[in-house]
Amino acid sequence: MRELFDEVAGQSPLDPGEAVRRASRTPQRKRFYRDVGVGEGEGGFTVTLDGKAIKTPSGKVVEVPRRAIAEAIAAEWAAQGENIAPLTMPLTRFANSVVQSVAERADAVADDVAKYLGSDLLFYRAGYPEALVGKEAAHWDPIVFWAAETLGAHFILAEGINYVRQPDAAIAAARAALPGDPWSIAALHVVTTLTGSALLALALAHGVREPADIWTAAHVDEDFNIEQWGLDEEVASRRAARAVDFEAATRILNAMKGSAG
């Protein structure tokens, strides 16, 4: 069973793509349990398989802070058929990684998110064609203006790919708006990694935009190229895989905003 949890856990949520790649290379294992449930532990809620709480590869009991999260993870295990497919269990992978790798280093994860603010996707704009310039402005400007007006984070926009150093005060102001609990910051890091934008992740966490709007904003350039040249199957496959992890991270962020029960 330890090997199975290694597969499901994948790597840290800081690299969801690697978790998917590892899972896709591993042969599926037979389902070894009958009943799935949700219990309560000393530090939160647990997911049980035939009455036993699931654990991380290092042996830590997976305890989650919200019942809604535990129920969603339990649903992933309950939905497995004769064979267990780790690719269909993004919340389980996430929970394993948070408990094993993030719980005691939330500040370090937040610092890693803040590094994206030095070269955020939203800061580097196309100079042409006009249609793309307009699309980027429509989707990205409201987020940049929100950061300036609400967070006091005034960033510098640039045209093209030449690096522009962002003000330390702007980065610090946005860094201060990051959540402090391990589950929220891990989810926010996943969104940052998937979108290439810490600002988009912050906007999602603060409810400034709906998840679908954030996802669209992250793919403005890609969608524009698809409109011009058509959809590449490999690109579509990678995007679909990323969307699964994006949805899981969004569910975590939403659950953490709710009550602990």
Secondary structure as the mmCIF struct_conf table of DSSP 4:
data_model
#
loop_
_struct_conf.conf_type_id
_struct_conf.id
_struct_conf.beg_label_comp_id
_struct_conf.beg_label_asym_id
_struct_conf.beg_label_seq_id
_struct_conf.end_label_comp_id
_struct_conf.end_label_asym_id
_struct_conf.end_label_seq_id
HELX_RH_AL_P HELX_RH_AL_P1 ARG A 2 ALA A 9
BEND BEND1 GLN A 11 GLN A 11
TURN_TY1_P TURN_TY1_P1 PRO A 13 LEU A 14
HELX_RH_AL_P HELX_RH_AL_P2 PRO A 16 ARG A 25
BEND BEND2 THR A 26 THR A 26
HELX_LH_PP_P HELX_LH_PP_P1 PRO A 27 GLN A 28
STRN STRN1 ARG A 29 LYS A 30
BEND BEND3 ARG A 34 ARG A 34
STRN STRN2 VAL A 36 GLY A 41
TURN_TY1_P TURN_TY1_P2 GLU A 42 GLY A 43
STRN STRN3 GLY A 44 LEU A 49
TURN_TY1_P TURN_TY1_P3 ASP A 50 GLY A 51
STRN STRN4 LYS A 52 ALA A 53
STRN STRN5 LYS A 55 LYS A 55
TURN_TY1_P TURN_TY1_P4 PRO A 57 SER A 58
BEND BEND4 GLY A 59 GLY A 59
STRN STRN6 VAL A 61 VAL A 61
STRN STRN7 GLU A 63 VAL A 64
BEND BEND5 PRO A 65 PRO A 65
HELX_RH_AL_P HELX_RH_AL_P3 ARG A 67 ALA A 78
TURN_TY1_P TURN_TY1_P5 ALA A 79 ALA A 79
BEND BEND6 GLU A 82 GLU A 82
STRN STRN8 ASN A 83 ILE A 84
HELX_RH_3T_P HELX_RH_3T_P1 PRO A 86 THR A 88
HELX_RH_AL_P HELX_RH_AL_P4 PRO A 90 SER A 97
HELX_RH_PI_P HELX_RH_PI_P1 VAL A 98 VAL A 102
TURN_TY1_P TURN_TY1_P6 ALA A 103 GLU A 104
HELX_RH_AL_P HELX_RH_AL_P5 ALA A 106 TYR A 116
TURN_TY1_P TURN_TY1_P7 LEU A 117 GLY A 118
BEND BEND7 SER A 119 SER A 119
HELX_RH_3T_P HELX_RH_3T_P2 LEU A 121 PHE A 123
STRN STRN9 TYR A 124 ARG A 125
HELX_RH_AL_P HELX_RH_AL_P6 GLU A 130 TRP A 146
HELX_RH_PI_P HELX_RH_PI_P2 ALA A 147 LEU A 151
HELX_LH_PP_P HELX_LH_PP_P2 PHE A 155 LEU A 157
STRN STRN10 ALA A 158 GLU A 159
BEND BEND8 GLY A 160 ILE A 161
HELX_LH_PP_P HELX_LH_PP_P3 ARG A 165 PRO A 167
HELX_RH_AL_P HELX_RH_AL_P7 ASP A 168 ARG A 175
TURN_TY1_P TURN_TY1_P8 ALA A 176 ALA A 177
BEND BEND9 LEU A 178 LEU A 178
BEND BEND10 ASP A 181 ASP A 181
HELX_RH_AL_P HELX_RH_AL_P8 PRO A 182 THR A 195
TURN_TY1_P TURN_TY1_P9 GLY A 196 GLY A 196
HELX_RH_AL_P HELX_RH_AL_P9 ALA A 198 ALA A 205
TURN_TY1_P TURN_TY1_P10 HIS A 206 GLY A 207
BEND BEND11 VAL A 208 ARG A 209
HELX_RH_AL_P HELX_RH_AL_P10 PRO A 211 ALA A 218
TURN_TY1_P TURN_TY1_P11 HIS A 219 HIS A 219
HELX_RH_AL_P HELX_RH_AL_P11 VAL A 220 TRP A 229
HELX_RH_AL_P HELX_RH_AL_P12 GLU A 233 LYS A 257
BEND BEND12 GLY A 258 GLY A 258
#
